Amino acid sequence: MAETLQWGIMGTGNIARKFAKDLLSAPNQKLVAVGSRSKESAEKFGAEFKIPPGKRHASYEALIADPDVQIVYISLPNHIHMEWSIACAHAKKHILCEKPLTVNRTQADQVLEAVKSNDVFLMEAFMYRCHPQTFKLRELIQSGTIGEVRMIHAHFSYNMGLNYKNIRMSNPMAGGGLMDVGCYPVSIARLAVGQEPIECKAVAKIGAVSRVDEQAVAALHFPTGAVAAISCGMQAAVDNTVTIYGSEGSIHLPSPWFGPAKDAKLVVKSKAGASDVKVEAGGLAPYAIEAVHAAEHIAARQAPAMPWADSIGNMNVLDALRSSIGLVFDCER
């Protein structure tokens, strides 16, 4: 995309700061505004990332009313993704919304309806999906390097402690391990098999205070017979890797979720032997890669790394997994 795309960031939390930092190094991308619930937070964020004083908005409404903003990166808590995605669509702003796209499939359908009727771009911000490492993984699988995909082991978990003030440990804010990080292993399992699962079950520890899944494991069963074993959570430090096993070999990703800017690698074992497949990311940081990928596909209104149907498929699985553990959010009642 030759023309510079002008970004506004909705929210000033940790992920918003990471995105803003990477965006500053992305070619043909410009951070022009920020929106926060408070003037103090907007001013602090704006000063850190050199946003002009007049573009440090003290409300989300002011951000999407800003005529200089072409696309909004939504980094808000899960339970309000739908509300502000729809608001952006009605304001004719393109949208990059943090994962998960919404709380459930019903909400995702409402967002898509608004996006289509207002003819704007939408991508769910699965940053890892935009990395060249993930495109190389897809290429290796589709070329038959490891034969038919039969089993996936995918893990994403960390230990944040019992911090009940954090949005991830909050039922009212639609937190929990599945929604925060479990959506990543679900996403890569679906990508690896190239189908939607026909059976999804999980077991989890639901916190007495948080009322969300603090740690969970899940199993997916696909029409081909392929199966996936997934672990996720916020109370267990896990080796966050992915291994995909096929009929004729395997592919291991030592760093699947935060592919490095240089020398990302996939460990491939096949009939031809074992080898490390190195992938260059052009020196760009992960969120910069994501921003550029979105920008390059604005005209198509959706992006190949995470098309709309893919987001709907992921929401279906998350709904099924939450149903299997009896997890309902307050905003769904």
N, C-alpha and C positions, 0 to 999 in steps of 0.2 A: 504494500500500500504506500504510494508515493506521498500523499498528503499527510500532514501531521494530524493525528487524532487527539482531541482534547478531552481529558479525563476529569471526572469529579469522583471523590471517594466519600462514601456514606458510612460513617463510623470512624472512630479514632483509636480502636483497640490494637492489640498486638499484631494481628494479621494485617490490619490496615496499614500499620507502620512498615511491616515487611514488604507489602505490595508497593507502597509508595517509594521505599528505598530502591527496590529493583526497577520500578517504572522510570526513575530518573536516568537509568542507563540504557533504556530501551530505545532503539532507533525509531524516529518518526512518531513518538508518543510524548505527550506533554500533560503534566499534572497542573490543572488550572484552578481547582477549587476543592474544598472539603466541607462536609456538613456534619454537625454534631448536635447533640441535645443541649449542649451548653456553650456559651460564648468562650468561656475559659478554655475548654478542651479544644475547640476549633482554633483558637488563637495559638495555643501551644503547639498543636499539630502543624498548623500553617507556618509558624516560625521555623520549625524543625525542617520542613521540606520546601521552604522558600516559596510558599503560596502567597500571592499579594494580599495585603490586609483586607481589601474589599471583597475577597473571595473566600474568606473564612466564615462560613455561614453558621449561625447559631440554631439552625433547625434543618431537618431533612427536606421540608417543603421548600425552603429558600434555595437549597442546593439544586433541586430538580427544576426550579424556576429560573435558574441562571442560564441566560441565553448562550454563554460561551461553552457550556458543558455539552459535549456530544454523546458521551458514554459514561455511565455510572457504575463504579465497582461497589457492590453492596457487601459489606463485611459486618452485618448486624447479627444478633442472636437468631437462632433458627426459627423461633416462633413468629417473627415478623418479616421473614423473607418474602412471603406471599404479598403482604400488604404493600411493601415498598417496591417490589418488582412490578406490581400492577400500577402503582402510582407513577413509576418511571415510564412505563409503557404509554400510559395516557398522556404523559408530558412529552411523548415522542423522543425519549432518550433511549439509546441503546443500553443493553444491560449485561454485565458480567456479575453473576450472583454467586456468592460462596456456597459451597456444598454444605449440607444437602440443599437442593433447590428449594424445597418447601418441607413442611412437616409430614405430608402424606400425599398419596396419588391424587386425591380429590382436589387438594390445593394446587398441585402441579398443573392439573388440567385447567384450572382457572387462570393461572399465570400464562399458560400457552394461548389460551383464548384471547387474553388482553394483548399479548405480543403479536399474534397474527392479525387481529383487527386493527392494530395501530401500526403495523408494518415496521417493526423494529427488530434489531438483532438481540438474541439472547443466547448466552452460554453459561452453563453451570460450571463454576470455577474449580474443576478438578485439575489443579496445576500439573500433576504428574502426567496426565493424559496428553499434554501439549509438548512434553519433552521428547527430543529425538530418540531417547532410549526406548520409550514406549512405542513409537512408530517402528523402530527396528525390531522390537519384540513381536509386534503384529506381523511384520514382514517375514520373520523367521518361521513363525507358526504357519502362516498361509502358504509358504513355499514348501511345507512338508519336511522341514529340517529335523523335527523330532517325531514325525509320523502323526498319528491321531492323538489329540489331547485327551488324556484319560483321568488325570488327577492334578489338583492344584492345592498347594499349601501356601496360605497368604496370611501375614500377621502384621498388625499395627496396634500397638499398645504402649502406654507409658504410665508412670506413677506420679501423679500430681499431688498425692496426699489428700486428706479429707478436708479440702477447701470448699466448704459449702457456699461461699460467696461467689464462687466461679460459676459462670453460666453453664458450663459443661456438667456441673453437679446439680442442675436445677430442672425439675419436672415442668414447672410453669414455662420455662424457656425452651422446652423440647430438647434437653440435653441428653447425656448418656453416651456410652461407648460406641454403640452401633451408629448413632447419628453423627458423632464427632469424627471417629476414625474407622469404624467398621464399614462405612460406606466405601472406603478405598479398596479393601480386599474383595468386597462384593463386586465392585466395578471391574477390577482386573480379572476376576474369575469369569465374569460374563464376556469380557473382551477376549480372553484366551480361548474359550469354547466357541464363541461366536453365536451363541443361542441364549435364550432365556431359560432359567431353571424351572422345572416342573414341581419341585418339592423344596421347601426351605424351612429349616427348623433350627432353633437356638436354645441354649440353656444359659442362664445368667444369674449373677448375684445382683438383686435389686436392693439398693441401699435403703435403710429404714428412714433416713433423713432426706437424702437426695431424691428418693423415689424414682431413680433411673437405673439402668444397667451400668454398674460400675466396672464389671468385667464379664465377658461373654465369649462363648465359642459357638460356632454355627456350622451347619452342613448344608450344602446345596447339591441337588441332583438334577442333571441335565438330560434332555431327550436322547442324546447320543449314548448315555450311560456314564458319561464323565461325572466325577464328583469333586467337590471342593471343600476343604477344611479351613475354616477361618477363625482367627482369634483377634479380639480387640478389647480395649478397655482403658481405664484411667487410673487403675490402682495396681498395675503390674508392669514392670519394665521388661519388655520382650525384645528378642532379636527380630527387628522389623525387616523381614526379608520375604521374598516370594520365590517359590520353585514350581515350575510347571513340568509335569511328567507326561511324556507321550509314549506311544507304542514302540518308538525307536530311539528314545533319548530323553533329554531334559534340558531346560533352560532355567538358570538360577540368576536372580537379580539381587545382588548384595545391598543395593540402595534403590529400591523401587519408587519410593514416594518423594524423595528429594534428590533427583538426579543431579550430579555435579555439573558445573559449567564446562569442565574439561575432564576427559578420560573417564567418562561413564563406561561401565562394562557389563556385559552379560556373559555368564559362564555357560557355555554350550557343550553338552555331551551328546554325540550322535554316532551313527555307524562309521562316520569319517574320523572319529576320535574326539578328544576333548580340546577345547580352545576358548580363549577369551575374546569376545567380540567387542572391540572398543567403539564408542560412539562419541563424536564431537558435538558439543552444544553451541559452538561458535563463541564461547567465552561469555555468553549471557547467563545471568542468574535465573533461577526457575520462574519467578513471577514475571520477569521481563519477557521470557519466552512465551508465557501464557498471554500477556498483553499483546504482543506482536501477532500471535496466532489469531486472537480475537479480531484485531484490527484488519488483518489480511482477508477476513471472511465477512466483514460487515455487510457487503452488498448481497451476499447469499442469505443473510439473516440468521444462519446457524453455521457452526464450525465442525469440520470433520473429526476433530479430537474428541468432541463431546456433543453430538447432534441431539436434537430434542428427543427423538425416540429412545436414545440411550439414557437420558435423564429419567424418562418415564419408566423404562425397564428397571433402573436402579431403585426408584421410589417403590415400585411394586414389590421388590425383594425386601426392602427395609420394612414395608408395611407387614409383609408375611412373617418376617423374623420377630418383629415386635409383638405381633398377634400370638406367636408361639410361646412367648414368655409372659404374656398378659400385660404388656406395658402400654398404657394409654396416657397421653399427655393431657394436662388440665385444659389446654386450648382446644382439645378435640371433644370434650365432654358436653 
